[in-house]
Amino acid sequence: MKEEEYQSCQTVPTSWLGGWESVNGNPDVYIFQGYDGNYYLLAYCYDEEYGHGCFSCYEIYSDEEDCYIGVGTKHYQLTTEDSPYTLHIAGWGGYMQN
């Protein structure tokens, strides 16, 4: 395992793995580790008007202190929150693990 992959594994908390439900109407997300060892965030949106859903997948990047996803030219930071919510995605809001 390369050093930067090792640092990425150390920065992303394993408690984030699994499904997360948005508390404020944003897409529900699922965080998982891919076969390549990197972590990903899979977002699911359901459009009630048209009756179908869509998925978007984003790689979770990390540095020494923070984890974030890149959506277009924007970066959204992932942080741990105090109860009752345990995950916050900047710009998206709070999430509860389901």
Phi and psi in degrees as GROMACS dihedral restraints (atoms count N, CA, C in turn):
[ dihedral_restraints ]
;  ai    aj    ak    al  type     phi  dphi    fc
    3     4     5     6     1   -70.4    20    10
    4     5     6     7     1   157.3    20    10
    6     7     8     9     1   -61.1    20    10
    7     8     9    10     1   -41.7    20    10
    9    10    11    12     1   -68.1    20    10
   10    11    12    13     1   -31.8    20    10
   12    13    14    15     1   -67.9    20    10
   13    14    15    16     1   -38.6    20    10
   15    16    17    18     1   -63.7    20    10
   16    17    18    19     1   -43.6    20    10
   18    19    20    21     1   -62.8    20    10
   19    20    21    22     1   -40.5    20    10
   21    22    23    24     1   -60.9    20    10
   22    23    24    25     1   -43.0    20    10
   24    25    26    27     1   -64.9    20    10
   25    26    27    28     1   -33.2    20    10
   27    28    29    30     1   -75.2    20    10
   28    29    30    31     1   -31.0    20    10
   30    31    32    33     1   -80.6    20    10
   31    32    33    34     1   -39.2    20    10
   33    34    35    36     1   -78.2    20    10
   34    35    36    37     1   115.4    20    10
   36    37    38    39     1   -65.6    20    10
   37    38    39    40     1   133.8    20    10
   39    40    41    42     1   -66.1    20    10
   40    41    42    43     1   -19.6    20    10
   42    43    44    45     1   -67.9    20    10
   43    44    45    46     1   -14.7    20    10
   45    46    47    48     1   -79.3    20    10
   46    47    48    49     1   -17.1    20    10
   48    49    50    51     1   -63.7    20    10
   49    50    51    52     1   137.0    20    10
   51    52    53    54     1   118.9    20    10
   52    53    54    55     1  -168.0    20    10
   54    55    56    57     1   -88.6    20    10
   55    56    57    58     1   145.0    20    10
   57    58    59    60     1  -133.6    20    10
   58    59    60    61     1   132.9    20    10
   60    61    62    63     1  -105.8    20    10
   61    62    63    64     1   129.7    20    10
   63    64    65    66     1   -68.1    20    10
   64    65    66    67     1   138.9    20    10
   66    67    68    69     1   -94.2    20    10
   67    68    69    70     1    -4.3    20    10
   69    70    71    72     1  -132.9    20    10
   70    71    72    73     1    30.1    20    10
   72    73    74    75     1    83.7    20    10
   73    74    75    76     1     4.9    20    10
   75    76    77    78     1   -81.2    20    10
   76    77    78    79     1   173.3    20    10
   78    79    80    81     1   -59.4    20    10
   79    80    81    82     1   139.4    20    10
   81    82    83    84     1   -70.7    20    10
   82    83    84    85     1   151.2    20    10
   84    85    86    87     1  -131.8    20    10
   85    86    87    88     1   158.8    20    10
   87    88    89    90     1  -132.7    20    10
   88    89    90    91     1   126.9    20    10
   90    91    92    93     1  -107.9    20    10
   91    92    93    94     1   130.2    20    10
   93    94    95    96     1  -146.0    20    10
   94    95    96    97     1   163.7    20    10
   96    97    98    99     1  -103.5    20    10
   97    98    99   100     1   125.8    20    10
   99   100   101   102     1   -79.3    20    10
  100   101   102   103     1   172.7    20    10
  102   103   104   105     1   -61.6    20    10
  103   104   105   106     1   -24.0    20    10
  105   106   107   108     1   -81.9    20    10
  106   107   108   109     1    -0.6    20    10
  108   109   110   111     1    89.2    20    10
  109   110   111   112     1    -9.8    20    10
  111   112   113   114     1   -83.7    20    10
  112   113   114   115     1   159.0    20    10
  114   115   116   117     1  -100.9    20    10
  115   116   117   118     1   144.8    20    10
  117   118   119   120     1  -134.0    20    10
  118   119   120   121     1   151.9    20    10
  120   121   122   123     1  -115.9    20    10
  121   122   123   124     1   120.3    20    10
  123   124   125   126     1  -104.3    20    10
  124   125   126   127     1   118.9    20    10
  126   127   128   129     1  -103.8    20    10
  127   128   129   130     1   139.5    20    10
  129   130   131   132     1  -123.4    20    10
  130   131   132   133     1   125.3    20    10
  132   133   134   135     1  -117.6    20    10
  133   134   135   136     1   137.2    20    10
  135   136   137   138     1  -116.2    20    10
  136   137   138   139     1   125.1    20    10
  138   139   140   141     1   -98.0    20    10
  139   140   141   142     1   104.0    20    10
  141   142   143   144     1   -64.9    20    10
  142   143   144   145     1   -32.8    20    10
  144   145   146   147     1   -62.5    20    10
  145   146   147   148     1   -43.1    20    10
  147   148   149   150     1   -98.0    20    10
  148   149   150   151     1   -10.1    20    10
  150   151   152   153     1    72.6    20    10
  151   152   153   154     1    28.3    20    10
  153   154   155   156     1  -144.2    20    10
  154   155   156   157     1   161.5    20    10
  156   157   158   159     1  -115.4    20    10
  157   158   159   160     1   168.1    20    10
  159   160   161   162     1  -144.7    20    10
  160   161   162   163     1   152.9    20    10
  162   163   164   165     1  -113.0    20    10
  163   164   165   166     1   146.9    20    10
  165   166   167   168     1  -134.5    20    10
  166   167   168   169     1   138.5    20    10
  168   169   170   171     1  -120.0    20    10
  169   170   171   172     1   132.5    20    10
  171   172   173   174     1  -129.5    20    10
  172   173   174   175     1   137.6    20    10
  174   175   176   177     1   -77.3    20    10
  175   176   177   178     1   139.6    20    10
  177   178   179   180     1   -90.2    20    10
  178   179   180   181     1   118.9    20    10
  180   181   182   183     1   -99.1    20    10
  181   182   183   184     1   154.1    20    10
  183   184   185   186     1  -145.4    20    10
  184   185   186   187     1   153.5    20    10
  186   187   188   189     1  -123.5    20    10
  187   188   189   190     1  -160.2    20    10
  189   190   191   192     1   -64.4    20    10
  190   191   192   193     1   -27.2    20    10
  192   193   194   195     1  -119.0    20    10
  193   194   195   196     1   -31.4    20    10
  195   196   197   198     1  -125.8    20    10
  196   197   198   199     1   156.9    20    10
  198   199   200   201     1  -119.1    20    10
  199   200   201   202     1   143.3    20    10
  201   202   203   204     1  -155.9    20    10
  202   203   204   205     1   163.7    20    10
  204   205   206   207     1  -117.7    20    10
  205   206   207   208     1   150.8    20    10
  207   208   209   210     1  -105.0    20    10
  208   209   210   211     1   123.9    20    10
  210   211   212   213     1  -122.0    20    10
  211   212   213   214     1   103.5    20    10
  213   214   215   216     1    65.2    20    10
  214   215   216   217     1  -124.2    20    10
  216   217   218   219     1   -96.3    20    10
  217   218   219   220     1    -0.1    20    10
  219   220   221   222     1  -100.2    20    10
  220   221   222   223     1   151.7    20    10
  222   223   224   225     1  -120.8    20    10
  223   224   225   226     1   130.7    20    10
  225   226   227   228     1  -114.7    20    10
  226   227   228   229     1   120.7    20    10
  228   229   230   231     1   -80.0    20    10
  229   230   231   232     1   139.4    20    10
  231   232   233   234     1  -105.5    20    10
  232   233   234   235     1   127.7    20    10
  234   235   236   237     1  -138.5    20    10
  235   236   237   238     1   159.4    20    10
  237   238   239   240     1   -85.9    20    10
  238   239   240   241     1   139.2    20    10
  240   241   242   243     1  -111.1    20    10
  241   242   243   244     1   166.3    20    10
  243   244   245   246     1   -76.0    20    10
  244   245   246   247     1   163.0    20    10
  246   247   248   249     1   -57.6    20    10
  247   248   249   250     1   153.0    20    10
  249   250   251   252     1   -86.1    20    10
  250   251   252   253     1   -10.0    20    10
  252   253   254   255     1  -101.5    20    10
  253   254   255   256     1   146.3    20    10
  255   256   257   258     1  -116.6    20    10
  256   257   258   259     1    -5.8    20    10
  258   259   260   261     1  -136.3    20    10
  259   260   261   262     1   136.3    20    10
  261   262   263   264     1  -127.3    20    10
  262   263   264   265     1   129.4    20    10
  264   265   266   267     1  -111.7    20    10
  265   266   267   268     1   114.9    20    10
  267   268   269   270     1   -54.6    20    10
  268   269   270   271     1   131.1    20    10
  270   271   272   273     1    86.1    20    10
  271   272   273   274     1   -17.0    20    10
  273   274   275   276     1  -110.4    20    10
  274   275   276   277     1   -30.9    20    10
  276   277   278   279     1   107.4    20    10
  277   278   279   280     1  -163.0    20    10
  279   280   281   282     1   -88.5    20    10
  280   281   282   283     1   153.9    20    10
  282   283   284   285     1  -136.8    20    10
  283   284   285   286     1   143.2    20    10
  285   286   287   288     1  -111.2    20    10
  286   287   288   289     1   140.0    20    10
  288   289   290   291     1   -75.8    20    10
  289   290   291   292     1   134.6    20    10
